[in-house]
Amino acid sequence: MKKTFQLDIEGKHRDRVLEATKHEIRKYVKRQRRKPLPEGVDFWDFDCKFGTTAENATVVHFATITALIDAVAKDGGAAFYLELLAKDGHRTARG
């Protein structure tokens, strides 16, 4: 998923648009995780980039996406760019 989400849509309440955006992202992640795993893969992982535009997007950890979206909304941003790409995940042994 590579998409720029608009938060200010005329005729729609900003909070509802924000919640719908988060729902769409969660739905995408659930759909990707349902896909069958290839041989030798433990789980689906995600490469993530986040920014106000595609040009200034930086690599972020998957778990911080919701907090970053909330920060953009709180600062009054009109839009944000999110890139989520599924990749193979391999578990590592804990020491």
C-alpha positions in Angstrom: 0.0 0.0 0.0 1.4 3.3 -1.1 -1.1 6.1 -0.5 -1.5 9.7 0.5 -4.4 10.0 2.9 -6.4 13.3 3.0 -7.6 14.3 6.5 -9.5 17.4 5.4 -12.4 16.4 3.1 -15.2 18.9 2.6 -18.5 17.8 4.0 -16.9 15.2 6.3 -16.0 15.5 10.0 -12.2 15.4 10.4 -12.4 12.9 13.3 -14.5 10.5 11.3 -12.1 10.7 8.4 -9.2 10.0 10.7 -10.9 6.9 12.2 -11.8 5.6 8.7 -8.2 6.0 7.6 -7.0 4.0 10.5 -9.6 1.4 9.8 -8.5 1.1 6.2 -4.9 0.6 7.3 -5.8 -2.1 9.8 -8.0 -3.8 7.2 -5.1 -3.9 4.7 -2.7 -5.4 7.4 -5.3 -8.1 8.3 -5.7 -9.0 4.6 -2.0 -9.2 4.1 -1.5 -11.4 7.2 -4.2 -13.8 5.9 -2.2 -14.7 2.8 -0.5 -18.1 3.0 3.1 -18.0 4.1 5.9 -19.1 1.7 8.1 -22.1 2.7 10.5 -21.2 5.5 8.8 -18.0 6.5 7.6 -17.5 10.1 5.3 -14.5 9.7 4.5 -11.5 7.5 6.5 -8.4 8.4 6.1 -4.9 7.0 8.5 -2.3 5.6 7.0 1.1 6.5 7.6 4.7 5.5 5.7 7.7 6.8 5.7 11.4 6.1 3.6 14.4 5.2 4.4 13.8 1.5 5.9 10.9 -0.5 9.2 12.9 -1.0 9.9 13.4 2.7 8.7 10.0 4.0 11.1 8.2 6.3 11.4 4.6 7.4 9.5 4.0 10.6 8.7 0.9 12.7 5.3 -0.7 12.1 4.2 -0.3 15.7 4.6 3.5 15.7 2.2 4.2 12.7 -0.9 5.0 14.7 1.0 7.4 17.0 2.5 9.1 14.0 -1.0 9.5 12.4 -2.4 10.9 15.6 0.6 13.4 15.8 -0.1 14.7 12.3 -3.8 15.1 13.0 -3.1 16.9 16.3 -0.7 19.3 14.6 -3.5 20.1 12.1 -1.9 18.4 9.0 -4.1 18.1 6.0 -2.7 14.9 4.7 0.0 12.2 5.2 1.7 9.6 3.1 2.0 6.0 4.2 3.8 3.1 2.5 3.3 -0.4 3.8 4.9 -3.3 2.0 4.6 -6.9 3.2 7.9 -8.9 3.5 9.0 -12.2 4.8 9.6 -12.3 8.6 11.9 -14.7 10.3 12.0 -15.3 14.1 15.3 -14.9 15.9 16.3 -16.9 19.0 16.2 -15.0 22.2 19.4 -15.2 24.3 
